[in-house]
Amino acid sequence: MPKGPKVAIVMGSDSDFPVIEGCLGILKDFGVETTVTVCSAHRTPDRAAELAKNAEKEGYDLVIAAAGKAAHLPGVLAAYTVLPVIGLPIKSSTLDGLDSLLSIVQMPSGVPVATVAINGSENAALLAVQIMGGAYPELREKMHEYKKKMAEAVEKKDQQLQARLGGAGQ
């Protein structure tokens, strides 16, 4: 049986799960297999290293890593794998997630982490689908359809607005 697209989602705390749910929904809609794990770069560093080292062997195509505050998890995972890592900064109570965003986006040369917006789990999922589209043409086709549906939704909203304005367009 041929292997399908597979993503490991790793979050620094179970309190990050409400943000992750949007990501999971989109990946499911695209037919991507996922696993979700809680693992801390600081409290369980050996486990984080092992997860990353084994991800390729376990058939994952990429890793989405969600973390708040110091947000070192995406960078630690990226240090131990050749797979793409997408960092998802989580809004924290201290600096509204800006600390997380800056920690994830400021990676040293040679250890890249793609980064999405604070709490941008849907975009993390869509970026994962686009990255994997190179290996899985069916994902590329589904992404074409997804973008078409987005455009149609905007057109419909414009038509509704125009009707509400009496067709004046202003």
C-alpha positions, -999 to +999 in steps of 0.1 A: +000+000+000+015+034-010+023+058+018+002+089+020+010+123+034+018+123+071+024+152+096+037+152+131+022+180+152+041+186+184+030+211+210+048+224+240+018+221+263-016+206+262-030+241+267-020+247+231-045+222+218-074+247+212-052+265+187-041+232+171-077+221+164-080+244+134-048+229+120-061+193+125-094+201+108-077+214+077-052+185+075-081+160+079-100+177+051-070+173+028-066+136+038-034+141+057-026+116+084-016+133+117-003+126+151-004+150+180+021+149+208+029+171+239+066+175+243+086+203+259+120+215+246+129+224+282+112+198+304+116+168+281+145+177+258+157+141+253+122+132+241+121+162+218+154+151+202+142+115+198+109+126+182+128+147+157+155+121+150+129+094+143+103+115+124+117+107+090+121+070+097+085+069+110+072+082+076+065+118+085+068+143+057+071+173+080+066+186+115+044+214+128+057+226+162+035+248+183+050+267+212+044+297+234+066+321+255+103+311+249+090+289+220+122+269+215+104+237+205+104+243+167+141+252+166+151+222+188+131+198+165+146+214+134+181+209+148+175+171+149+157+165+116+161+171+079+123+173+075+107+207+071+095+222+104+067+248+105+068+268+137+034+279+151+038+307+177+012+305+204-002+336+221+009+338+257-004+360+285+028+379+288+035+395+254+005+383+234+026+358+215+051+383+201+078+366+223+069+333+207+069+347+172+103+363+175+118+332+192+106+310+163+114+333+134+150+342+145+167+309+138+204+307+131+217+300+096+215+263+087+185+255+110+155+269+091+120+269+106+091+282+085+070+304+107+033+314+105+013+340+124+006+339+161-021+313+166-021+308+128-028+271+129-049+270+097-020+286+077+004+261+093-018+233+079-021+250+045+016+256+043+022+219+051-002+209+023+016+232-001+050+218+009+039+182+006+022+190-028+055+184-044+055+148-034+017+142-035+001+156-066-034+149-051-027+175-025-018+201-051-051+194-069-070+197-036-052+230-029-063+243-063-099+235-054-095+250-019-083+283-034-111+282-060-137+278-032-121+307-013-124+330-043-160+319-049-168+327-013-154+362-017-173+368-049-205+357-032-199+381-003-194+409-028-226+400-046-245+401-012-229+434-004-238+449-037-274+437-033-276+452+001-263+485-012-289+484-039-265+476-067-249+511-063-215+495-057-205+524-035 
